[in-house]
Amino acid sequence: MTMASAIEPREAEAMAITLTRMEGKLDNVMEKVGDLRAEVTLHRVEISKLQSTTQQLESDMKGAEEARTLAAAAVKAADEARVAAAKAQVDNSTQRWSPAMRLYATLGALAALATVIYYLITVAQ
């Protein structure tokens, strides 16, 4: 008996043999689909983990950006405060007349004026 080509029509087979062959092929397909289903499930789990990690990284980046902005604002405010304090020290170190200094200056001027008047009165006599 020679082997029949795959494209040549087969002789009529019994229905039981045909169904058995179909069942074998369907079992093989079902096994492959089951393997694919397990692999797809594994991939979904891995994708979920990657999405979670990505979201965490994005959140961390936003938090870091906010922290950097707050730190920059704090540094700017501290610099402005130091500049204001330095200006205040310069202003305070220059000659400003306090009320006590004004009193002493006025008393000194009056004493000098009294001395000049006294001198003029004594010399004029």
C-alpha positions in Angstrom: 0.0 0.0 0.0 1.4 3.4 -0.9 1.1 6.5 1.3 -1.6 8.9 0.1 -0.7 12.5 -0.5 -2.2 15.1 1.8 -4.0 16.8 -1.0 -5.5 13.6 -2.4 -8.9 12.8 -1.2 -9.0 10.0 1.3 -11.2 7.1 1.1 -14.3 7.3 3.1 -13.5 6.6 6.7 -15.7 5.5 9.4 -17.3 8.4 11.3 -15.8 7.2 14.6 -12.2 7.5 13.2 -12.9 10.9 11.8 -14.3 12.1 15.1 -11.4 10.6 17.0 -8.9 12.5 14.8 -10.8 15.7 15.2 -10.9 15.2 19.0 -7.1 14.7 19.1 -6.5 17.9 17.1 -8.9 19.8 19.2 -7.3 18.6 22.4 -3.9 19.7 21.0 -5.4 23.2 20.1 -7.0 23.4 23.6 -3.6 22.6 25.3 -1.9 25.3 23.3 -4.6 27.8 24.1 -4.3 26.9 27.8 -0.6 27.5 27.6 -1.2 30.9 25.9 -3.8 31.8 28.5 -1.3 31.1 31.3 1.3 33.2 29.5 -1.1 36.1 28.9 -2.1 36.0 32.6 1.6 36.2 33.6 2.2 39.1 31.2 -0.8 41.0 32.6 0.6 40.6 36.1 4.0 41.9 34.9 2.4 44.8 33.1 0.4 45.7 36.2 3.6 45.7 38.3 5.3 47.9 35.7 2.4 50.3 35.7 2.5 50.5 39.5 6.2 51.1 39.5 5.8 53.8 36.8 3.1 55.5 38.7 5.2 55.5 41.9 8.2 57.0 40.0 5.9 59.7 38.5 4.6 60.5 42.0 8.2 60.6 43.4 9.2 62.9 40.6 6.3 65.3 41.4 7.2 65.2 45.1 10.8 65.9 44.3 9.9 68.8 42.1 7.6 70.3 44.7 10.4 69.9 47.3 12.9 71.6 45.0 10.5 74.5 44.5 9.9 74.8 48.2 13.6 74.7 48.9 14.3 77.3 46.2 11.7 79.6 47.7 13.1 79.1 51.2 16.6 79.9 50.0 15.3 83.0 48.3 13.5 84.2 51.4 16.5 83.5 53.6 18.7 85.5 51.2 16.3 88.4 51.1 16.2 88.3 54.9 20.0 88.3 55.1 20.2 91.3 52.7 17.6 93.2 54.7 19.4 92.5 57.9 22.7 93.7 56.4 21.1 96.9 55.1 19.6 97.5 58.6 23.0 97.0 60.1 24.5 99.5 57.6 21.8 102.0 58.3 22.2 101.6 62.1 25.9 101.9 61.9 25.7 105.3 60.1 25.3 108.4 62.2 21.7 108.7 63.3 20.7 111.1 65.9 19.0 109.4 68.8 16.9 111.6 71.2 19.7 111.5 73.8 22.2 112.6 71.2 20.0 115.4 70.1 19.6 116.6 73.8 23.3 116.6 74.4 24.0 118.4 71.1 21.3 121.0 72.0 22.8 121.5 75.5 26.3 121.7 74.0 25.2 124.3 71.5 23.4 126.3 74.2 26.5 126.1 76.4 28.7 127.4 73.5 26.3 130.2 72.7 26.2 131.2 76.4 30.0 131.2 76.4 30.1 133.4 73.4 27.5 135.8 74.8 29.4 135.9 78.1 32.6 136.7 76.3 31.0 139.4 74.3 29.5 141.0 77.3 32.7 140.9 79.3 34.8 142.2 76.4 32.4 144.9 75.6 32.6 146.4 79.1 
